[in-house]
Amino acid sequence: MPDAKDIPSAYVKDKRTSTPSREELRARIPGWGVDLDPADRPSSRRLNYAPDTTGAHWDFPDRQPERWPRERSIEHAFVTPVFGTGQPPKGLSGAIRKFSYARYSEARVGHWLLLILADRVDAWEEHLRSFTTTRPDNPFTETGIKGEFTHSGLRSRRGRADARHQLLDPVVVGGPWLAAAWVTTWGVRRLVRAGRR
């Protein structure tokens, strides 16, 4: 066992050294404690509230009008004076987001899990919406499957620590597309059979 004086104080039950005083620290470390006096702090002018120097012409900023009821945490009485309007909630994903904000506090896991679910639903809504356009999503190129064959996908990951994920990645990326194709095929067959009867 090493000698007691050689053991760092962080590893023992009782610290053997007392905390140095301010004067000792100031003498040992150049510049230590320069901001102890509030008058010497570079930010002391910011710490002193002087309403005449802010240049603001209001006590509370003008509120941006809400074109639709915005999602807000149940802990807050109103949204911030300025907020984004670029992505209004729409469809099933928007309903899930609104339910998450209306039902759960931001401190609850359910709130965030519903928001993650809404993001996944939104992605699938956009995939389905793309099929109504002239340029639908192409799962073969957009999921990276084509790159696996044209840009040495398997060889580039050889020797990496996350190599065991290679078997799971195609399932995670391509699995939802295959499942959607199977459900679509199954549904079309059912409709055809029902039409023949």
Secondary structure by P-SEA (a helix, b strand, c coil): cccccccccccccccccccccaaaaaaccccccccccccccccccccccccccccccccccccccccccccccccccccccccccccccccaaaaaaaaaaaccccccaaaaaaaaaaaaaaaaaaaaaaaacccccccccccccccccccccccccccccccccccccccccaaaaaaaaaaaaaaaaaaaaaaac
